């Protein structure tokens, strides 16, 4: 009995709801959305990336490339074991301009 009543109610509810609401929107309902995102990409995102690139370039040009003063803190650059390459004191991606050794910056 409950199954029959449930089927009748389900049929009436489904038949009263428009076809689009049951099966989702059609392609015509959202036309123009791609134009909005295309315009946002072209006129907002790309110029924003360009402004950020120019800002980074200008900041890089005005910086002084001298390393900061070396302070031999005990908790930094601890070497409990030698590195397995080179002289054992330089990390794999060591940069002599920015990465000091435990006793200070390298002198060239």
N, C-alpha and C positions, 0 to 999 in steps of 0.2 A: 504494500500500500504506500509506504513512504517513498519507494523508488518511483512509483507511477506519478505521485504528486511532485516529486523533485524534477522528473523529466518534463512535466507540463510547465512548471515554473521556469525551468531553464530555457525551454523553447520560447516562452513569452518574453523573457528578459532579452534573449539574443535577438529575437525578431524586432524588438522595440529599439535597439541600439543601431545607429546608422552603420552601414557597411564599412566606412572608412575607420571608425573608432575601433572596430574589431580587428581589422586587418592592417592597421597602421596607416601612416600618411602616404599619400601618393607623391610622385615626383613634382607635381605641379603646386603642391602646398607650400613648398619651401624654395621656390625659385628665387634667385637673387642672393642666396646665402653665400654661394661661392664667389660672387662678385665682391661682397663685403670683405671676405677674408683675403681675396687677391689684392684689393685696394689697401687693406691694412698692412699686408706684407710688403707691398711695393712702396707705400708712402709713409709708413710708420717704422716698421721693423728694419728695413734696409738702411734708411737714413740714420736710425738709431745706432746700428752697428758701425756705420761710417763715422759718426760723431765719437763713439767710444774708441775707434781705432786712431783717430786724429788726437784725441786726448791722451791716449797711452803713448803715442809717438812723441808728442810735445813734452810730456812728463819725463820720458826717457832722455830726451835731449838736454833738459835743464838740470838733471841730477849730476851730482859729483860722484865719480866712480871710485872714490877712495874707500877702502874698507873701514868699518868702525873700529874704534880703539879696542885692542884686545884686553880682556879681563879674564885672568885664569881662575874661573870658578871651579871648585873641586868636583861638582856634580855634573859638569859638562865634559864631553870628549873623553870619557872613561874608556880605557882599552884594557880589558881583562884578558884578551886573547888577540894575537896578531891577525890581521887580515891575510887570507891565503894567496894574495897576489901582490906583485910589486915589492916594496920594502916592508909591507905589513902595517904601515902606519897611515896610509891613504885609503879612504873608502873607495868603492868601485866607481862612483861618479864624483870624484873629488874635483873641486874647482878651487884653484889656488888663490883666486881673487876674493872669494866669498867664504870659503870654508877654512878656518884655522886648524892647525894641528894642536895637540895638547900643550905644546910650548909656545904657540903663537903662529902668526902668519908666515908663510914662506917668503924669502927674499929672493928676488930675481936679479 
